[in-house]
Amino acid sequence: MPLFKPSTIEKTYYYLLPALAFVLPIHDKLVPPVIALVGLNWLMEMNFSEKLNRIRNSFNNKCILSFSSLFILYIIGTFYSTQLTGQAGALFDLEVKLSLLFFPLLFSTINLGSFNARFYEKIFQAFITGCLISALLLVNAAIYRYFHSFDIREFYYSNLSMMHHPSYIAMFFGFAIIILIHKLIMDNNINSFKRTVIITLIILFQGMIVLLSSKASIIGLMLVYLLALILVFLSKTQKKTNPAILITLLLVSFFVMNRLSPQTYTRFIEAGKVLENQGNITKQADNSSEIRIQIWKSALEIISQNPVFGVGTGDVKDALQKKYAEKNITAAYTDHLNSHNQYLQTALAIGITGFIALVGSLILPVIYTFRKRNFLYTIFILLFSFNLLFESMLERQAGVVFYAFFNVLLFSNLLTALPVQEPSVTGEKGDPNEAGPM
């Protein structure tokens, strides 16, 4: 028997899930308490047999739960790991990746019929608000530091990003831009004031991505704009000209921003030179692009020696450190760097099976959503997949929670966009004929 009324449980989800989206871009330390409250609310339902039946009797819920398969493989990988404890061990790695199990389990067992389009819209609004607050905090902190150091570098890259690695917060801003563009294209009832606010936010988030100087996020957002143009022309709507012009103008403005930023432009020039002179990279190189190429080559060597099962969930860091020492890659060894590519990182840990599970969890939803002309979810998956090429996004809490939460949120909404009722603290019911927003 539940400790609280089902309506109370549903209302709690209605506030906690947007709260999670809100705190995610602000600070890592705010995220675990909110997730803990969501988990506690799930436990207090006490209807575990009903939860099990929801999985057994629903193909959609089985599909949602299937996203946890990667985490299961990481659990299996602990059985042949020699390093179990410590921050380099398998148990800590499982703790970091726990959201890969938690959110598929949560969304496959709760009553998603309790939430309608306004619920999902509320989550996206909370995330955008969190990104806005994060941007303001970062800029204000940089201004404060600048008036003490008078160093313009306070506004760039890792100096600007206090609360997240630059690549992660830049990815958050990129997804916020995707949500806002989706709103502009899909909502025909936006007045001129709201349209101006949305475009202003997009320009602000573009500027933050430029200042953060994350090459992956910059290239990724440009590709997003190009793909958005393609999706606009493939859409069934007859009004394609205005959205196409808007996206083109945003793409051009973003390109100009990057070209006018000396710090960002220099990073791309350096990366280009590295690609042209791969054969001349020294072991003691300290350029981020040079280091990545050395790390990727080292990771591929280890994978070739352990292709089927990998080295084990807890032994990846030790294996990389040994390879760095063997190849005398000074910067990577000193900083204990991971493979800076999640596909390689997963193959290192749990072999080809894990690699297939990771790639499959990204490709299959894209195929399904592309057929459904689902702009938001398609772009989300592609943006995240692209970032995985340059960062091991699932090795940090920020990347794991971002992917696990929004992936199952968007996927479950895609599967269950049916007429539903919305919980309300005033007892009012949502429009029973209102479908999902995607």
N, C-alpha and C positions, 0 to 999 in steps of 0.2 A: 504494500500500500504506500503511495507517495506521501512524503512528509508535508507537501504543500499541494494545493489545488493545481490541476493541469494548467489552468489559465494563468496562475501565478508563475509557474515554470516557464510558460511561453512568453510572458511579459518580460521575465528576467533575461531570456535569450534576446528579446527585442531590444534590450538596452546593452547587454554585455558584448554582443557581436559587433555592433557599431563602435563600442568603446575600444575593442581590440583593434579595429581598423584605424581608429583615431590615434592611439598611442604608438602604433607600429613605426611610423616615420619620425616620431619625436625622440624616443630613447629606448634602447634595448631593455633597460632595467624596469621599465613600466609594463613590458609585455608579459613576463611570467605570472605576475599576480592576477592579471585579467584572465589569462588562460586557466589558471587554477580555479578562479571563480566560475568559469564556464564549465570546467570539469566537475566541480562540486554541484552545480545546478543539474548537470546530467545525472550524477549519482543520486541526487535527492528525488528524482523521478521514481526510482525504486521499481520500475516496471521492466525488469531485465528480460523476462520471458517475452513480453511484447516487443521489446527492442530486437530480440533474436528473431521473432516471427517477421518483423519488418524486413529483415535481411533475407530470410528464407523465402518469403512470399513476393518479393519485389525484385524484378530484374534490374530496375533502375538503381535500387539500393546496392545490389551486388556490384554493379558497375562503379558506383561511388567508392565502395569498400575496396575495390581492386587497386585503387591508387596506393594502398598500404603495402602492396606486394614488395616494393623496393625496400621498405623498412624490414620486412620479414627476412629478406635475403641478407640484410646487414646483421640481423640477429644470428642467422646461420653462420655468418662470417666470424662471429665471436668464438665459435667452437674450435676453430683452428687458428685463433690468434694467440700469440705468446704474450702479448702485452694487453692486460685486461684493465688495470687500474691506472690512475694518474691522468693528466690532461691529454696525454698522447694515447691513452688506452681505449679499448673497445667499449667499455661501459660508459665512459664520458662521451664517446662518439654517439652511442645510442641515445644518451640523454639529450644531446644537441639535436638529433634527428627525430625525437619522439613525436613531433608535430606531424610527421609523415604518416604516423599511425593514428594519432588522436583525432585529427580533423576528418579523415575519411570515416572513421568509426562514429564520430559525432553526427555527421550529416547523413549517414546511412541508417541511423537509429532514431533520430528525433523526428517529430511530426512536422515535416516541411510544409505541409498543407496549411499550417498556421500562419504562414508568411506570404504576403502578396508583393506586388511590384514596389509599393512604397517602402517595404522593409529593405529590399535590396538597394533601392535608391538611397535610403538612409545610410546604409553601410558605405556606399561610394561617396556620399557627401561627407561622412565622418572622415574617411581616408583623405579626401582632398583638403578638408579643414586641417587635419593633422599635418599634411605636407606644407600647407601655407604657414602654420605656426612654426614648423621646423625651419622653413626658409627664413622667416623673420628672426628667429633665434640665432641662426647661423650668421646671418648678415650683421645683426646688431653686435654679436660677440666679436666678429671680425673688425667692425668699426672701432669697438672698444680697444682691441689689441693694437690696431693700427695707430691710434693716437698715443700709444705707449712705445711702439717700436718704429713707427713710420716706415714700415716695410710693406710694400704693396702685395707681397706674397701671402699676407694674411688672408687675402680674398680668394686664394686659389687652392685647389686640390686638397690635400690632407690637412693643410692649415685651416681651411674653411670648414671642413667636416669634422666636428668635434665628437659627435655622438654615434656616427656610423662610418664605416669605410666609405670613401668617395664613390666607389662603384655601386654600392648598395643603395645609398640615399639617392644617387643619380637615377638608378633604376626605378625607385619609388616615384620620383618626379616624372619620369617617363610614362609610368602607368597612369599617373594622375592626368597627364596630358591626353592619353588615350581615352580615359573616361570622359573628359571634357569635350573632346572632338566628337565622340559618340553621341553626347548630349546635343551638340549643335546640329549634327546630321539627322538624328532620329526624332528629335522633339520639334514638332511644327508649331508649338504654342509659345515659344520663347519670345518675350518682348525685347525691344531694343536695349533696355537697361541690362537685363540678364545676359544678353548676348555680349554686351560690352564687358561685363564683369568676367564672363567666361574667357573671352579672348585675352583680357588683361592677365588673368591667372595663367593662361597658356604661355604668354610671353614671359611672365615672371619665372615659371618653372623652366622654360627654355634657357633663360639667363642663368639660373642656378646650375643647370647641367653643364653649361659652357664653363662657368667658374670652377666647378668641381673637376673639370678636365678629364673625365672618364672617357677614354677613347671608345670603349665598347658601347657605352650608353649614347654617345654622340652619333656614332655610326648606326647603332641600333635604332635611334629615333628617326634618323634620316630614312632608313629602310622602312620604318613604320609609316612615315608620311607617303612614301611611294606605294606601299601596299594598300594604304587607305584609299589612295586615288584609284587603284585597280578595283577595290571592293565597291567603291562608289559607282563606277561604271558598270560593274556586274550586278548591282542591286536592282531590284524591281521598281524602285521609285522613278518617276518621270522627271523629277527636279534634280538633275545631276550637275548642272552648270555651276550654281552657287557654291555647293559643297566642294566641288573640284577646284574652283578659284580660291576659296578660303584655304584649303589644304596646301595648294601650291604656294600661296603667299606666306603661309606659316613655314613651309620648307625653305623658301628663299630667305626669309628673315632669320631662320635658325642658321643657315649656311653663312650669312653675312655676320651674325654674332660670333661664330667660331673664327671667321677670317679676321675679325677686328680684335680678337683677344690674343695678345702676344704669347701668353703662357700656353694657351691651348693650341694655338697654331704651331708653336715650336715643338710641342709634344708629337704632333702629327708629322712634322718634318723629320724629326729624329727617328720616328717609327719607320718612315719611308726609307731613310738611309740604312736602317738596320736590315730591312727586307732586301735591299739591293746588295748588301755586303754580308750575307749570312756566313759565308765561308771565312770571313775575317774576324769573327767574334772571339774575343779573348775570354779565358776562364775567369778573369778578375773584373769583367765588365759590370758596371753598376746601372746601366740604362735599363728601365723596366722592360722594354721590348726585347732587348738582348737577353736579359735574364729569363724571360718567359720562353724563348726559343730553346735555351739550354735546358730549362726545366722540362719542357715537353719532350725533348729528345731523351732525357734521363728517364722520364716516366714510361715512354714507349719501350725502352730497353728492359725495364722491370716487368712490364706487362708481357713482353715476348718470352720472358723466363717463367711467368706464372699466368698463362692465358686463360685457363679454365676456371679456377677458383679464386685467383688473385692471391695476395699475400695475407689476407685476413683483415677484418674490420679494424683491429687495433694496431696493426703493424705497418700501416702505410707510411706514417711519419718516420719511423725508424728505417724503413727500406729506402725512402727518399734521401734521408740524411747520409746513409752509407754510400749511396750512389753519388751524392754531391761531393762527399769526401774523396771517393775514388776518382772522380773526374775533376777534382779541384775547382769546383764552382763556388767561389768564396762567398759571394753575396747571398746565394740561396742557402748555403750551409749555415752562415752566421745568423740569418734571420729565420731559420727553420721554416722555410716556405713550403706550402703545399704545391700541388701541380698546376695551380692557376688555370684549370680546365676541368669542369665537373665530370665530363665524359671520361677523361683519363683517370680522374680521381676515383670514380666508381669502379672502373675496370681494374685499377690497382688493388682496390680493397676486396671486391667480391667477384672479379673475373668477368668473362663474357656474358654470363647470365645476368649479372647486375647491369652491365652496359645495355643489353637488350631490353631489360625491364625499364630502365631510365628512358631510353630512346622511344620505346613503345608507348610509355605513359605520356609522351609529348606528341608523337606523330599521330596516333589514333584519334585523340580528341580534335586535333587540327583538321584531319580528314572529315570527321563528323560535323564539326562546326562550320567548315567551309561549305559543305553541302547544304547546311541549314542557313547559310548567309549570315552567320552570327559574327558580326564585326568585332565586338568587344572581346569575346573569349578567344577568337582566332588570333587577334593581335597580341593579347596577353601572353599566350603560349609562345608565339614566335619571338616576342621581345625577350622573354625569359630564356628561351632556348638559345638565342643568340648570345646573351650574356654568359651562359654556361661555357661558351667557347673560350672565354678569357678570364673567368673567375670560377673558383670552386664554391659556388653559391650555396650548396647544401652542407658546407662545413662550418657555417656560422648560423647562429640562431636567427639573425635578421633575414637571411635568405631562405632558410627552411620555413619559418612561420609565414613569410610573405607568399611563397609558392604554395605551401600546403593549404593555407586558409583560402586564398583567392581562387586557387585552382578548383577545389571542391565546391566553393561557393558558386562560382560561375557554371561549373558543370552540373551541379544539382539543380540550379535554376533553369538551365537549358532543358533538363529532363523533366522537370515538374512545373513548367510554366502553365499552370492550369488555374481556373477560377478558384480563389481561396478567400478566406476571411482573415483579417488582420487583428491581432490582439490590441486592445487599447486600454489605457489606464482609466479612461472615463466610461468604459463599457461599450463604446460605440463600435460598430462592426464595419469592416472595409467593404468595398463594393464587390459583391460576389461574382460580378461579370468581368472583373479586371484581371488581365493576364500579366505574365511576367514582362520585364522591360527589355528583354533581349530580342 
